[in-house]
Amino acid sequence: MSGGGAAAAAAPAGSFDLATAVQFYVDKIVSDPSMMGMKVLLLDQETKKIVSMVYTQSQMLEKEVFLVENLGTAHEDMMHLNAAVFVRPTRANAELLKAELRAPKFKEYHLFFSNACSNSLLQELAMADEHACVRQVQEYFADVLVINRNLFELGVPRSLMLCMPPMNAGENDVMFRRHVDGLTSLMLSLQRRPVVRYQAASALARQLATECAATMRDDPIFEFPRQDAAPVLLILDRRDDPVTPLLSQWTYQAMVHELIGIENDRVDLRGRPGIADDLTEVVLSAGSDAFFAAHMHDNFGDVSAACKAALDAYQRDAKMNENITSIEDMQNFLERFPAFKAQAHQVSKHVAIATELARLVGEQELMDVSALEQDIAANDSHAEHYADLMAKLRHPRVPATNKLRLVALYVRSSARPLARSLATCLLTSDFSRLLLTHSLTRSLAHSLLLYSHFSTCLLQQTIRYALRYERSSSNKTALLKTVLRDNGVSAEEVMLVDAVLEYGGVGCRGGDLFGDKSILGKFSRQVKQGLEGAVNVYAQHTPLLAGTLKSLGQGKLKEAAFPLVVDPKLRASARDRVRDVIVFIVGGATYEEQLAATEMSKQGMNVVIGGSCMQNSASFLQEVARAFGQ
């Protein structure tokens, strides 16, 4: 092995499809002509996720990949097989590779790094290759987790810790470096040298933007053919819009993530009622599931109707397969059988998911809860919101833990003397019994995991109230916090509301989250509501990102609020109309924001969106608790 440097491979220029870009590199690895025949693919924990989200097991078998395993796995030698190694160029992986090369288990090693590899690391590997079994070293820029064609994540949980002072500088440095590596690798995958803009109110966004721009400026690998209009990498901070992750969702993909959870395209249905053994874990991927690709952005009502239509079609096909009366019929059946079997699994999977979603919606009273939370997020109406919250507190089907969260949200947003009557409502016998019998003395993060999802919804409402009415002069938060403590709620629990405001309160945000910072903003919102007439009560909220993208596309995004990082090789102005945009949200993106990006793409702007991770309400609150709940 030579230590002179790794060869970098380029993806096809012009594509703005994340799945195509990353799949291109994975395909080059497993189809490499120097590894013909049966082979082994060695991965690390992160590249295993990257590969699994763009490449199926059957595709691997078609490429004669005999075995996929973690780098460093101990087993007997397989000297008749070649090994393709696809890992991130990290210190930990370098140590595993050196140990592997000193005692090789395979005939040849073909090394592929998911990002740029330093010369010093290559020199170390060259020194360890005592048996001269390394045949090639390549840099294939596939260092992000692709969820949809225009959606990616870095798979970095706890990224809200980057907002904190460097209490654990080592961990924060590694996390920050992962963000820089992921974004610069993505630019290489897409063959783009972007203008970098960032949210001025966020020191974290500024730091990340500056570092990414410096990396691209100093490395000649980022020299691409000049485009008519330079793309924009827009770096935002999650704390500027803490409301969107707290809302219930009603489109298919977002709803599954909110109520059940999606991790690396997998949905875990274990332990849920009526789930067949072969459906305990299912894959939801637009790349391999035509039904999901067609309906992932549809609302739940349309998805339910589509499931019914798919089930009817399957039943018709099943009846046709029953009428086998000749050899020719048998032959036709065998030809149809693989597709019929796949159809059966797909229908069963989506019917099972839709059934579980419907059960959760009914069980958790989500129709009513969502209507209220959307109204809180979109409108300013103290009296109406208070009355609705009181109704939820008195509703017999709302669990007591949910009432606790609802009051916590109201307290955070409440600015009225009505808070005292809420305290009275809390002291009902059923609520007092809850406080006396429910053990809530562990850490805040752990206790959040004990709550049902519905209780989370009510807490979210309280937090949304807190965020909207935070600066109201008649806020009675201190009184209600005292009532909660006096009735057995731990200090850690009470601190949750403060934690959310510390993270995403008005003093930390730069944008106009509720459209009420100016008289013009309020007037514009009222006029828009009047012109649109009847509004879907479950879709009143618009993410802050939607307005930002609209302004960016029109060349009206204010440079003072979203400065450009100066790059002498790129001539750009804040007033330029933008065609290609890569949005990155430090702290995690949401599926609602991805839907907003998709809608902008339909209007002629190519928008790719990603984040540190994909947030839902539970993950967001847990991260806030870990970072700010101490």
PyMOL commands that set and color helices and strands:
alter all, ss='L'
color gray80, all
select helices_A, chain A and resi 18-30+33-35+45-52+57-62+91-102+119-128+159-163+169-190+203-218+220-222+238-240+244-246+252-259+277-279+290-295+300-322+327-363+366-378+382-394+400-413+419-426+429-437+444-450+453-468+477-486+491-504+519-532+544-553+591-602+617-628
alter helices_A, ss='H'
color red, helices_A
select strands_A, chain A and resi 7-8+39-43+65-70+78-87+106-113+134-139+145-148+151-153+195-198+232-237+266-268+281-283+580-586+606-611
alter strands_A, ss='S'
color yellow, strands_A
deselect
rebuild
show_as cartoon
